[in-house]
C-alpha cells in the first residue's frame, strides 16, 4: 500500500474511533513529503464543511504559508465529494489519489445523488488529475455505518 494512502486510511479510522465524523481521511504531499493530514470532523466541530480534504488543505496552506498549493498532491481514503474537489481545485493542487470510489461509498451508505451529479460535471471540467489506487486496502474505512452524513 502506498505510504501516504496508508496515512489517509489511518486518519479515517482515527476519526471514526473518536466519533469525529464519517470515515474519510486525507494527506497532502509535496515533493514526496507529508505536509498535512486530517480526517472528517463534521460531528466533532458541528461544521458541515469540516471534510478531511478541506481540513488537510487548510493545514497544508498554513504550513506552507500559501493558499496556492500548486505542486502538491492529495491522498484521500475515498474519492472526494464536490465540496472537497472544489477546494482541491481552488488550492491549485496537481493530483488526487483516492482509494474507495464514490460508488464504493454509496454502497456503504454514504451517498448523495445531487453530489454525484455535480461530481460528474466537475471531474470533467477540473484540471486536477485523479487516480484510483489501493482500493481494496481502503475498503475497511467504509465498514462503519453512516452517522449524520
Residue pairs with C-beta under 8 A, 6 or more apart in sequence:
1 9
1 134
1 137
2 75
2 97
2 133
2 134
4 27
4 29
4 34
4 73
4 75
4 97
5 27
5 75
5 77
5 97
5 99
5 133
5 134
5 137
5 138
6 134
6 137
7 25
7 27
7 34
7 37
7 75
8 25
8 26
8 27
8 37
8 52
8 75
8 76
8 77
8 99
8 138
9 25
9 77
9 99
9 137
9 138
9 140
9 141
10 25
11 25
11 26
11 27
11 37
11 38
11 39
11 52
11 77
12 23
12 24
12 25
12 39
12 40
12 52
12 77
12 78
12 141
13 23
13 25
13 140
13 141
14 20
14 25
14 39
15 21
15 22
15 23
15 24
15 25
15 39
15 40
15 41
15 52
16 22
16 23
16 141
16 144
18 44
19 43
19 44
19 147
20 39
20 40
20 41
20 42
20 43
20 44
21 39
21 40
21 41
21 42
21 43
21 44
21 50
21 148
22 40
22 42
22 110
22 146
22 147
22 148
22 149
23 40
23 77
23 78
23 141
23 142
23 143
23 144
24 39
24 40
24 51
24 52
24 53
24 76
24 77
24 78
24 141
25 37
25 38
25 39
25 40
25 52
25 76
25 77
25 141
26 37
26 38
26 39
26 52
26 53
26 55
26 56
26 74
26 75
26 76
26 77
26 84
27 34
27 36
27 37
27 56
27 74
27 75
28 34
28 35
28 36
28 37
28 56
28 57
28 59
28 60
28 69
28 72
28 73
28 74
28 93
29 35
29 72
29 73
29 74
29 75
30 60
30 64
30 69
30 71
30 72
30 73
31 71
35 59
35 60
35 63
35 64
35 72
36 56
36 57
36 58
36 59
36 60
36 63
37 56
37 59
38 52
38 53
38 55
38 56
38 58
38 59
39 52
39 55
40 50
40 51
40 52
40 55
41 47
41 50
41 55
42 48
42 50
42 51
42 148
43 147
43 148
44 50
49 83
51 80
51 81
51 83
51 84
51 87
52 76
52 77
52 84
53 74
53 76
53 80
53 84
53 87
53 88
54 83
54 84
54 87
56 74
57 69
57 74
57 87
57 88
57 91
57 93
60 69
60 72
60 91
61 67
61 69
61 91
64 72
67 91
68 91
68 92
69 91
69 92
69 93
70 92
70 93
70 94
71 94
72 91
72 93
72 94
73 93
73 94
73 95
73 96
73 97
74 80
74 88
74 93
74 95
74 96
74 97
75 97
75 98
76 84
76 96
76 97
76 98
76 99
77 98
77 99
77 100
77 138
77 141
78 98
78 99
78 100
78 101
78 102
78 104
78 105
78 110
78 138
78 141
78 142
79 98
79 100
79 101
79 102
79 105
79 119
79 130
79 132
80 88
80 96
80 98
81 102
81 112
81 115
81 119
82 115
82 118
82 119
82 122
85 96
85 119
85 122
85 123
85 126
85 128
86 122
88 96
88 128
89 122
89 126
89 127
89 128
93 128
94 128
94 129
95 128
95 129
95 130
95 131
96 128
96 129
96 130
96 131
97 130
97 131
97 132
97 133
98 130
98 131
98 132
98 133
99 132
99 133
99 134
99 135
99 137
99 138
99 139
99 141
100 135
100 138
100 139
100 141
100 142
101 132
101 135
102 116
102 119
104 135
104 139
104 142
105 111
105 142
106 116
107 142
108 142
108 143
108 146
109 145
109 146
109 149
110 142
110 146
110 149
112 149
123 130
